Amino acid sequence: MEKYRLECLKCGNKIGIEREEFQNCPKCGGSLTVKMSIDYLNENVSKSDFFNNRILSMWSFFEFLPLLKRKNIVSLMEGNIPILRSNRLAKQYNLNHLYLKLEYLNPTSSFKDRQISMGVSKAIEFGKNSVITMSSGNVGAAVAAYSARAGLKNIILIPSIAPEGKITQIKMYGGNVVKIKSDSTEFISKIVKDASQKFNMANLITAAIYNPFIINGAKTIAYEIAIQCKVNDSKLPDIILIPVGGSGLLSGIFEGFEELYQLDFIDFLPRLIAIQPEGCAPFVNAIHEDLKPDYLFENPWENINTISTALADDIPLDCHTGIPAVKKSKGFAISVSDEETLEAEKELGRFEGIFAEPSSCVTIAALKKLEQEGPITNNDVIYCLITGSGFKDVPVIQGSLPISEVKEKDFDWESEFREILKTPN
């Protein structure tokens, strides 16, 4: 029995494991997606085994991932990420059940480690000795780190909007950075695709249209949430707020929950809410205006203008699966301003002690907006994904904080400290 197959999203053509090297459908050229065999999972994973699984990394879910041999796993112990119950922020927003999934605690400080661990492991299984990707920073850091771990050559194409802090991180892992004077997903991804074919490199763009295996790493977030809820004797989330750029994270999480639902491991699918910055919100527009994926590819978002650079995708490359994920889960989409995001970033730090990058904080900004406008209730069990560390993009928040005044040695510390202690937290 095959563990999985590839399936064309356009014509439905099914491709067995023996022909898995295809990145596009050989019949129509359409995008491929990985479909795990539910029969295989039923035969190899019982419900009790799943919920009693001691999670060490995301590879504790090996049976759910499209890798054939464990020896090909390339891991930095990604996954096994804690969930933090919010107390002060929840009170601030008048919510009774708010939880934060702390994905910034992954090895390179973003959730992208899950996808790239999957991608690099599959590259090893395919016998590749080099990898290439495009990235505004987080994917690049993960690709550099995991290719270093695996001993693979790498090339990482960076758009001009990428923060310098993220580029520094990539270089520290030995990443070969090529910075391009363009923010066009279509332009840069074509270079990656052509180069991957020319030099027989693994294409690690985190979108199924270029690598159908890679987003499967994001499924493991859903598995972890299900197990963590069981262990903590708490309810599965009613709502999950997810930052969206290309929508691969959203697609992967939905697929993970859908598999668990098909296996009868969970009773319902959480509603998935897609969050984008107002300065780059093609996916939100697609949900609101019922736009088709082809339209989004033919009409990229123009004039990107946002501090949430990790979400600045002019084309949401995984919208073929992301749009159905929102609709099937009975979710919706919302955009937030940069001002709302910056305020949310400060509140997350001030009330919960978490320093997250702006692209993570769109979920908190949206939460505040939704609580005020009414689509969520204070009794909903709500999860926010905190996807990347604030240390990846310090200058953005730095400019909005007060400058620390240098005190003379003989300053009146007693009155100064008294004033500080009067200020509410």
C-alpha positions as CSV (number, residue, x, y, z in Angstrom):
1,M,0.0,0.0,0.0
2,E,1.4,3.4,-1.0
3,K,2.0,5.9,1.8
4,Y,1.0,8.8,-0.4
5,R,0.4,9.9,-4.0
6,L,0.7,13.1,-6.0
7,E,-2.5,14.5,-7.4
8,C,-3.0,17.3,-10.0
9,L,-5.2,20.2,-8.7
10,K,-6.2,21.0,-12.2
11,C,-7.1,17.7,-13.9
12,G,-7.2,15.3,-11.0
13,N,-4.4,13.1,-12.5
14,K,-3.0,10.8,-9.9
15,I,0.7,10.0,-9.9
16,G,2.2,7.1,-7.8
17,I,5.3,7.2,-5.7
18,E,7.5,5.7,-8.4
19,R,7.1,8.9,-10.5
20,E,7.2,11.3,-7.6
21,E,10.0,13.5,-9.0
22,F,7.4,15.5,-11.1
23,Q,6.9,19.1,-9.9
24,N,4.0,19.6,-12.3
25,C,1.4,17.4,-13.7
26,P,2.8,15.5,-16.8
27,K,-0.6,15.5,-18.4
28,C,-1.7,19.2,-18.2
29,G,1.2,21.0,-16.4
30,G,-1.0,21.8,-13.4
31,S,0.1,22.2,-9.8
32,L,0.5,19.0,-7.8
33,T,-0.4,18.3,-4.2
34,V,0.6,15.4,-1.9
35,K,-2.3,13.3,-0.8
36,M,-1.5,11.0,2.1
37,S,-3.3,7.6,2.0
38,I,-6.0,7.5,4.7
39,D,-6.0,3.7,4.4
40,Y,-2.3,3.7,5.0
41,L,-2.7,5.9,8.1
42,N,-5.5,3.8,9.4
43,E,-3.4,0.7,9.1
44,N,-0.3,2.2,10.6
45,V,-1.4,4.7,13.3
46,S,-4.2,4.0,15.9
47,K,-6.0,6.8,17.6
48,S,-4.5,5.8,21.0
49,D,-1.0,5.7,19.5
50,F,-1.4,9.1,18.0
51,F,-2.6,10.8,21.2
52,N,0.0,9.0,23.3
53,N,2.8,10.0,21.0
54,R,5.7,11.6,22.8
55,I,6.6,14.4,20.6
56,L,10.3,15.0,20.2
57,S,10.3,16.9,16.9
58,M,7.9,17.2,14.0
59,W,9.4,13.9,12.8
60,S,7.5,12.1,15.6
61,F,4.7,12.3,12.9
62,F,6.8,10.4,10.3
63,E,3.9,8.3,9.2
64,F,1.9,11.4,8.3
65,L,4.7,12.9,6.2
66,P,5.7,12.1,2.6
67,L,9.1,10.7,3.2
68,L,9.8,7.1,2.6
69,K,12.9,6.4,4.7
70,R,13.8,7.7,8.1
71,K,17.5,7.7,7.3
72,N,16.8,10.7,5.0
73,I,15.5,12.9,7.8
74,V,17.4,16.2,8.2
75,S,16.4,17.7,11.5
76,L,17.4,20.5,14.0
77,M,14.7,19.3,16.4
78,E,12.0,21.6,14.9
79,G,8.5,21.3,16.2
80,N,7.3,20.2,19.6
81,I,6.4,23.9,20.2
82,P,4.5,24.9,23.3
83,I,1.2,26.6,23.6
84,L,0.9,29.4,26.0
85,R,-2.4,30.3,27.6
86,S,-2.8,34.1,27.5
87,N,-3.8,35.8,30.7
88,R,-3.2,39.5,30.5
89,L,-3.7,39.9,26.8
90,A,-6.9,37.9,26.9
91,K,-8.2,40.1,29.7
92,Q,-7.2,43.2,27.7
93,Y,-9.3,41.9,24.8
94,N,-12.1,40.6,26.9
95,L,-11.5,36.9,25.9
96,N,-11.8,33.9,28.1
97,H,-9.9,31.3,26.1
98,L,-6.9,32.8,24.2
99,Y,-3.9,30.6,23.4
100,L,-0.6,31.5,21.7
101,K,1.3,28.8,19.6
102,L,4.9,30.0,20.0
103,E,6.3,29.0,16.6
104,Y,9.2,31.5,16.9
105,L,10.8,28.9,19.3
106,N,11.8,26.8,16.3
107,P,15.6,26.4,15.6
108,T,15.9,29.4,13.3
109,S,13.2,31.3,15.1
110,S,10.3,30.8,12.6
111,F,7.8,28.2,11.7
112,K,9.5,27.8,8.3
113,D,11.9,25.3,9.9
114,R,9.0,22.7,9.6
115,Q,8.6,23.2,5.9
116,I,12.3,23.3,5.2
117,S,13.1,20.3,7.3
118,M,10.6,18.5,5.1
119,G,12.0,20.0,1.9
120,V,15.7,19.3,2.6
121,S,14.9,15.7,3.8
122,K,13.0,15.1,0.5
123,A,16.0,16.6,-1.4
124,I,18.2,14.0,0.3
125,E,15.8,11.3,-0.7
126,F,15.9,12.5,-4.3
127,G,19.7,12.4,-4.2
128,K,20.2,16.2,-4.7
129,N,23.4,17.8,-3.5
130,S,22.3,21.4,-3.8
131,V,19.2,23.5,-3.1
132,I,17.9,26.9,-4.2
133,T,15.0,29.1,-2.9
134,M,13.7,32.7,-2.8
135,S,12.9,34.4,0.5
136,S,12.3,37.7,2.3
137,G,14.3,36.2,5.1
138,N,12.7,33.4,7.2
139,V,12.8,30.7,4.5
140,G,16.3,31.8,3.6
141,A,17.5,31.4,7.2
142,A,15.9,27.9,7.4
143,V,17.3,26.8,4.0
144,A,20.8,28.0,5.0
145,A,20.7,26.2,8.4
146,Y,19.2,22.9,7.2
147,S,21.4,22.7,4.1
148,A,24.4,23.3,6.5
149,R,23.1,20.4,8.6
150,A,22.8,18.2,5.6
151,G,26.0,19.3,3.9
152,L,24.2,20.6,0.8
153,K,25.2,23.6,-1.3
154,N,22.7,26.4,-1.3
155,I,21.7,29.6,-3.2
156,I,19.2,32.0,-1.7
157,L,17.6,34.7,-3.7
158,I,16.5,37.7,-1.7
159,P,14.2,40.6,-2.8
160,S,15.2,44.2,-2.1
161,I,12.7,44.6,0.8
162,A,14.3,41.9,2.9
163,P,15.4,43.2,6.4
164,E,19.2,43.3,6.9
165,G,18.8,41.4,10.2
166,K,17.4,38.4,8.4
167,I,20.1,38.5,5.7
168,T,22.8,38.5,8.5
169,Q,21.2,35.4,10.0
170,I,21.3,33.6,6.5
171,K,24.9,34.5,6.1
172,M,25.8,33.2,9.6
173,Y,24.6,29.7,8.5
174,G,26.8,29.9,5.4
175,G,24.0,30.9,3.1
176,N,24.9,32.1,-0.4
177,V,22.8,35.3,-0.7
178,V,21.9,36.8,-4.1
179,K,20.0,40.1,-3.5
180,I,17.8,41.2,-6.4
181,K,16.4,44.6,-7.2
182,S,12.8,43.4,-7.4
183,D,10.0,42.5,-5.1
184,S,8.1,40.5,-7.8
185,T,7.3,36.9,-6.7
186,E,6.8,35.9,-10.4
187,F,10.2,37.3,-11.6
188,I,12.3,35.9,-8.8
189,S,10.5,32.5,-8.7
190,K,11.2,32.1,-12.4
191,I,14.9,32.4,-11.9
192,V,14.7,29.8,-9.1
193,K,12.7,27.4,-11.2
194,D,15.0,27.8,-14.2
195,A,18.2,27.4,-12.1
196,S,16.8,24.4,-10.3
197,Q,16.3,22.7,-13.6
198,K,19.5,23.9,-15.2
199,F,21.7,22.7,-12.3
200,N,19.6,19.8,-10.9
201,M,19.0,21.6,-7.6
202,A,16.1,21.0,-5.3
203,N,13.6,23.9,-5.5
204,L,12.8,24.9,-2.0
205,I,10.3,27.7,-2.6
206,T,7.7,27.1,0.1
207,A,4.8,26.7,-2.4
208,A,3.3,23.5,-3.7
209,I,3.5,24.8,-7.3
210,Y,7.3,24.5,-7.1
211,N,7.6,21.8,-4.5
212,P,4.5,19.7,-3.6
213,F,6.2,18.1,-0.6
214,I,7.4,21.1,1.3
215,I,4.2,22.5,2.8
216,N,3.5,19.1,4.5
217,G,5.8,20.3,7.3
218,A,3.2,22.8,8.3
219,K,0.6,20.0,8.8
220,T,2.5,19.0,12.0
221,I,1.3,22.2,13.7
222,A,-2.3,20.8,13.5
223,Y,-1.1,17.4,14.9
224,E,0.7,19.1,17.8
225,I,-2.3,21.3,18.7
226,A,-4.6,18.2,18.7
227,I,-2.3,16.3,21.0
228,Q,-1.6,19.3,23.3
229,C,-5.3,19.9,23.7
230,K,-5.8,16.2,24.7
231,V,-2.8,16.3,27.1
232,N,-4.1,19.5,28.7
233,D,-7.7,18.2,28.8
234,S,-8.7,21.3,26.9
235,K,-11.1,21.8,23.9
236,L,-9.8,21.9,20.3
237,P,-9.7,25.5,19.1
238,D,-12.9,26.9,17.6
239,I,-10.8,29.5,15.7
240,I,-7.2,29.7,14.6
241,L,-5.7,33.0,13.4
242,I,-3.0,32.5,10.8
243,P,-0.7,35.1,9.1
244,V,-0.9,34.7,5.3
245,G,1.6,35.6,2.6
246,G,1.6,32.8,0.1
247,S,-1.0,30.8,2.1
248,G,1.1,27.6,2.4
249,L,1.0,27.7,6.2
250,L,-2.8,28.0,6.1
251,S,-3.1,25.2,3.6
252,G,-0.8,22.9,5.5
253,I,-2.6,23.4,8.8
254,F,-6.0,22.8,7.2
255,E,-4.7,19.6,5.6
256,G,-3.4,18.4,8.9
257,F,-6.7,18.9,10.7
258,E,-8.6,17.4,7.7
259,E,-6.5,14.2,7.9
260,L,-7.3,13.9,11.6
261,Y,-11.0,14.5,10.9
262,Q,-11.0,11.8,8.2
263,L,-9.3,9.4,10.6
264,D,-12.0,10.2,13.2
265,F,-9.3,11.5,15.6
266,I,-11.1,14.8,16.0
267,D,-14.8,15.7,15.9
268,F,-14.7,19.0,14.0
269,L,-12.5,21.3,11.9
270,P,-11.4,24.6,13.5
271,R,-12.3,27.7,11.6
272,L,-9.2,29.2,10.0
273,I,-9.0,33.0,9.7
274,A,-6.4,34.4,7.2
275,I,-4.7,37.6,8.2
276,Q,-2.8,39.9,5.8
277,P,-1.4,43.4,6.0
278,E,-3.4,46.1,4.2
279,G,-0.4,47.0,2.1
280,C,-0.3,43.5,0.5
281,A,-3.6,41.7,0.8
282,P,-4.4,39.7,-2.4
283,F,-5.5,36.7,-0.5
284,V,-8.0,38.7,1.6
285,N,-9.4,40.3,-1.6
286,A,-9.8,36.8,-3.1
287,I,-11.9,35.7,-0.2
288,H,-14.0,38.8,0.0
289,E,-14.6,39.1,-3.8
290,D,-14.6,35.4,-4.6
291,L,-11.7,35.7,-6.9
292,K,-10.2,32.6,-8.6
293,P,-6.5,31.6,-8.3
294,D,-5.9,32.3,-12.0
295,Y,-7.0,35.9,-11.4
296,L,-4.5,36.3,-8.6
297,F,-1.6,34.9,-10.7
298,E,-2.6,37.1,-13.7
299,N,-3.0,40.2,-11.5
300,P,-0.2,40.4,-8.9
301,W,-0.6,42.9,-6.1
302,E,0.9,46.2,-7.1
303,N,2.9,48.7,-4.9
304,I,3.6,46.5,-1.9
305,N,3.8,48.7,1.2
306,T,4.0,47.0,4.6
307,I,6.3,46.5,7.5
308,S,5.2,42.8,7.5
309,T,7.8,41.8,4.9
310,A,7.4,38.1,5.5
311,L,3.8,38.4,4.2
312,A,4.7,40.7,1.3
313,D,3.8,38.2,-1.5
314,D,2.3,39.9,-4.5
315,I,1.0,36.5,-5.6
316,P,-0.3,34.0,-2.9
317,L,1.3,31.0,-4.6
318,D,-0.6,28.4,-2.6
319,C,-4.0,30.1,-3.1
320,H,-5.2,27.0,-5.0
321,T,-5.3,25.2,-1.7
322,G,-5.5,28.2,0.7
323,I,-8.8,29.6,-0.6
324,P,-10.6,26.2,-0.3
325,A,-9.1,25.8,3.2
326,V,-10.7,29.0,4.4
327,K,-14.0,28.1,2.8
328,K,-14.2,24.4,3.9
329,S,-13.3,25.4,7.5
330,K,-16.1,28.1,7.4
331,G,-13.4,30.7,8.1
332,F,-12.8,34.1,6.7
333,A,-10.1,36.7,6.0
334,I,-9.2,40.1,7.3
335,S,-6.5,42.7,6.7
336,V,-4.8,45.0,9.3
337,S,-2.9,48.2,9.0
338,D,0.8,48.6,9.8
339,E,-0.3,50.9,12.7
340,E,-2.5,48.2,14.1
341,T,0.3,45.7,13.7
342,L,2.9,47.8,15.5
343,E,0.5,48.5,18.4
344,A,-0.2,44.7,18.6
345,E,3.5,44.0,18.7
346,K,4.0,46.3,21.6
347,E,1.0,44.9,23.5
348,L,2.2,41.3,22.9
349,G,5.5,42.3,24.5
350,R,4.0,44.3,27.3
351,F,1.3,41.9,28.4
352,E,2.8,38.5,27.6
353,G,6.5,39.0,27.5
354,I,6.7,37.9,23.8
355,F,8.8,39.7,21.2
356,A,7.5,38.8,17.8
357,E,8.2,40.2,14.3
358,P,5.4,42.3,12.7
359,S,4.4,39.5,10.4
360,S,3.5,37.4,13.4
361,C,1.7,40.2,15.2
362,V,-0.9,40.6,12.4
363,T,-2.8,37.8,14.2
364,I,-2.9,39.9,17.5
365,A,-3.9,43.0,15.5
366,A,-6.7,41.1,13.8
367,L,-7.8,39.6,17.2
368,K,-8.3,43.1,18.6
369,K,-10.2,44.2,15.5
370,L,-12.5,41.1,15.5
371,E,-13.3,41.4,19.2
372,Q,-14.4,45.0,18.7
373,E,-16.4,44.2,15.5
374,G,-18.1,41.1,16.8
375,P,-17.3,38.0,14.5
376,I,-15.8,36.3,17.5
377,T,-17.2,35.8,21.0
378,N,-15.5,35.9,24.4
379,N,-16.2,32.2,24.9
380,D,-14.6,31.0,21.7
381,V,-11.4,29.0,22.1
382,I,-9.0,31.0,20.0
383,Y,-5.4,30.2,18.9
384,C,-3.0,32.8,17.5
385,L,0.1,31.6,15.7
386,I,3.2,33.6,16.6
387,T,5.3,32.6,13.7
388,G,8.6,34.5,13.9
389,S,10.9,36.2,16.4
390,G,11.0,40.0,16.8
391,F,14.8,39.8,16.8
392,K,14.6,39.1,13.0
393,D,13.4,42.7,12.3
394,V,14.4,45.0,15.2
395,P,14.6,48.3,13.3
396,V,10.9,48.3,12.4
397,I,9.8,48.4,16.1
398,Q,12.9,50.4,17.2
399,G,11.7,53.6,15.5
400,S,8.3,53.6,17.4
401,L,9.8,53.3,20.9
402,P,11.1,56.2,23.0
403,I,14.8,56.8,23.0
404,S,16.5,56.1,26.4
405,E,17.9,59.2,27.9
406,V,21.4,58.9,29.4
407,K,21.4,60.0,33.0
408,E,24.2,61.8,34.8
409,K,25.9,59.9,37.6
410,D,24.3,62.0,40.3
411,F,20.7,61.7,38.9
412,D,17.9,61.6,41.4
413,W,17.2,57.9,41.1
414,E,14.7,57.8,44.0
415,S,12.2,60.2,42.3
416,E,12.9,58.7,38.9
417,F,12.1,55.2,40.1
418,R,9.0,56.4,42.0
419,E,7.6,57.8,38.8
420,I,8.3,54.5,37.0
421,L,6.6,52.5,39.7
422,K,3.5,54.7,39.5
423,T,3.0,53.9,35.8
424,P,0.5,51.1,35.1
425,N,1.8,48.0,33.4
